[in-house]
Amino acid sequence: MTCILRVSGKEFASRSYAQRTTLPVASVYVRGEPRHPTKPNGKKSVTSGVNIEVSGADFTNLKRQIRDAVSFLTRHRLALRRLGRIAGVERLTLDFGVADRDVAAQFDYFPPELITAAGSLGIGIEISRYHAFNGG
C-alpha cells in the first residue's frame, strides 16, 4: 500500500469509525496508546486515527497511484464528505509513498483533477519519500 488516506484528530473515535465504515481501513490507532504494539512502553499516539488504503501501486509507480487516488476520491465522494464532518476529525491527508530516484533533483507532478477532487473534500496532499533498495 503506497497511497493512503490518513484521517486523524485528538477526539476522533477511530475504532468505532473503523468498525462501521465500508472504506478499506488498513490500520487504526488511538490517542494515548503505544504507537507500536511491540513497544508498549514506547511513544504514545497524540491523536486517534485510521489509515485507509487508496492504492496498492508500487513506490516507483506514482502515475498509477494518482490514477487510483482520483478514482477512489470519485467513487467514495459521499463517504469521504461525511467522514470529513465527523466530530473529532481534524485532518485528512492523502499520502503518496514515492521511491527516491537516483537523480540530481526529483520532481513529481499532481494533475488538477487530483488536486480539485482532494481539495473539494478538504483533503490535503503529502509525499512520503522512501529510499528504494534494489529498485523498489
C-alpha positions in Angstrom: 0.0 0.0 0.0 1.7 3.2 -1.1 -1.1 5.7 -1.3 -3.1 6.0 1.9 -5.7 8.4 3.3 -4.7 9.4 6.8 -7.6 10.6 9.0 -6.9 11.9 12.5 -8.0 14.0 15.4 -7.5 14.2 19.1 -11.1 13.3 19.8 -11.8 11.1 16.8 -13.4 7.8 17.7 -11.2 5.9 15.3 -12.0 2.4 16.5 -15.8 3.0 16.3 -15.4 4.5 12.8 -13.3 1.6 11.6 -15.9 -0.9 12.7 -18.7 0.7 10.8 -17.1 2.1 7.6 -17.1 0.2 4.3 -13.8 2.0 3.3 -10.7 -0.2 3.2 -9.2 0.5 6.6 -5.5 -0.6 6.8 -4.8 0.4 10.4 -6.3 2.1 13.4 -4.6 4.0 16.2 -5.9 5.6 19.4 -4.6 8.6 21.3 -2.7 7.7 24.4 -1.9 4.1 23.2 1.5 2.9 22.1 2.4 3.9 18.6 3.9 0.5 18.1 2.2 -2.6 19.6 5.6 -4.3 20.0 6.8 -1.4 22.2 4.2 -1.0 25.0 6.5 1.5 26.9 7.4 3.5 23.8 6.0 6.7 22.4 2.2 7.1 22.6 -0.1 8.4 19.8 -1.0 12.0 20.3 -4.1 11.6 18.1 -6.5 8.9 17.1 -6.9 7.9 13.5 -7.3 5.5 10.7 -5.3 4.8 7.6 -7.4 3.9 4.6 -5.9 2.1 1.6 -6.2 4.1 -1.6 -3.7 2.5 -3.9 -1.6 -0.6 -3.8 0.6 0.5 -6.7 4.4 0.3 -6.2 6.5 3.1 -4.8 8.0 3.6 -8.2 4.6 4.0 -9.9 3.3 7.4 -8.9 1.2 7.7 -12.0 -0.8 4.6 -11.1 -1.1 5.9 -7.5 -2.5 9.1 -8.8 -5.0 7.4 -11.2 -6.1 5.1 -8.3 -6.5 8.1 -6.0 -8.6 10.1 -8.4 -10.8 7.0 -8.9 -11.0 6.4 -5.1 -12.0 10.0 -4.4 -14.6 10.0 -7.1 -16.1 6.6 -6.1 -16.2 7.3 -2.4 -17.0 11.1 -2.6 -20.1 10.9 -0.4 -18.5 8.7 2.3 -15.4 11.0 2.3 -17.5 14.1 2.6 -19.3 12.5 5.6 -16.0 11.4 7.1 -14.7 15.0 7.0 -17.7 16.1 9.0 -17.4 13.5 11.8 -16.9 15.0 15.2 -13.3 14.8 16.2 -11.8 14.6 12.7 -9.3 17.4 12.4 -7.1 16.3 9.4 -7.4 14.3 6.2 -4.3 13.7 4.2 -3.7 11.8 1.0 -0.2 10.4 1.4 1.7 9.2 -1.7 4.6 6.9 -0.9 7.3 7.6 -3.5 10.7 6.0 -4.0 13.7 8.3 -4.1 15.2 8.2 -7.6 19.0 8.4 -8.2 18.8 11.9 -9.8 20.1 15.4 -9.0 16.6 16.7 -8.5 13.3 14.8 -8.1 10.1 16.3 -9.5 6.6 14.8 -9.2 3.5 16.2 -10.8 0.0 16.2 -9.4 -2.7 16.8 -12.1 -5.5 19.4 -11.5 -8.2 16.6 -11.3 -6.5 15.1 -8.3 -5.9 18.5 -6.6 -9.5 19.6 -7.2 -11.0 16.3 -6.1 -9.0 16.2 -2.9 -9.4 19.9 -2.1 -13.1 19.9 -2.6 -13.3 17.2 0.2 -10.9 19.1 2.5 -8.1 16.6 1.9 -4.5 17.7 1.9 -1.8 16.0 -0.2 1.5 14.8 1.1 4.5 12.9 -0.4 6.4 10.5 1.7 9.7 9.7 0.1 11.5 6.4 0.7 14.9 5.2 0.0 14.5 2.4 -2.5 16.6 -0.7 -2.1 17.2 -2.8 -5.2 14.9 -0.7 -7.4 11.9 -0.5 -5.1 
